[in-house]
Amino acid sequence: MALDTLGVTGRRDKITIMGDLLNIIQEPRRVTHILYKSNMSYVQLLKYLGNLKELGLAEERSTPFRSFMITENGKIFKNLIMRNDNSDPRSK
């Protein structure tokens, strides 16, 4: 999700960025769409998408167009992040 819709101000840590990207790619998304929604530079986005692919949390598809989509492991990771954010005493 975009930075402003998440209610986050300031800088995001790597885990938060990865979680945001996984939320964005719930369905196949083109790089341009991910770029606009994530509020990141193109170079940063490619770095994080590469990391997500290496970790098996996202997959790159080529049909019907080049896109990225979350994997089952990515969904599990995203749920763990969300559960941790809800139980984090610093977030209250």
N, C-alpha and C positions, 0 to 999 in steps of 0.2 A: 504494500500500500504506500501511498505517497506520504511523505514526512508529515505534512500538516494534518492529514486525516487520521494519523495514528496518535495524535496528541503529544508528539515528541517534540521537544525544543532542543536546539543545539546539536551537538555531534552525536552520532550513533556508533555503538561499538560493532565489532565484526559479527557477532552472533545476531544482534538486532538487524543488521543489514541482510544477513543470510535469511533470517526469518521473514523479513519484508519481501525479499525476492521470491521466496517460496510461496508466499501469499499471492503474489502477482501471477505466478505461473501455474495456478491451479488448473488452467486449461492452456492449450498451446498458444503461445504468444510470440510475436516477432520481436526481434531485438529492439527495434524502434519503439514499440509499444512499452516494452519493459523499461527502456531508457527514460521515457517520459514519465511513467508512473513512479519510478524509483528515485528520481531527483539526484541522479549520479552522472558523472562524466562517462563518456563512451569507454575510455580506457579502464576506469574503475569497474564498470559493469562487466566488461569482458573478463577481467581478472576474477571477479566474484562468480560469474557463471562458469568459468573454467574450474574454480575450486569446487563448486557444487557438483559439477560433472565428475570430477575426480573422486569425490566422496560418495558418489552414487546417489545423491539427493535430487539430482535433476538429470534429464536426458535431452539431447538435441535431436530433433526430428528434421527430416528433409522433405517429407511429403505431407500435404500438398504444397507447403512452403517451408522455408527454414524457420524453425521455431524451437522454443524450449518449453518443457513441461516437467512438473514435479513427479517424482517416482514414489513408490510405496514407502521406501525408506525416508524420503523427504517428508512425507506426510507424518510419519512417526516423529521425526526430528522436530518438525514444526509444532506438533502437539506438545512435545516435551518443553519446548521453549515457552509456549503459551502458558502451560501449567506452572512453570517456574516463575514467569513474570507475575502470575496471579498470587503466588505464595511468597514473593520477595517482599520483606518488610520495608525495604527502601522505597518501594513504589507506592507506599501508602502515605 
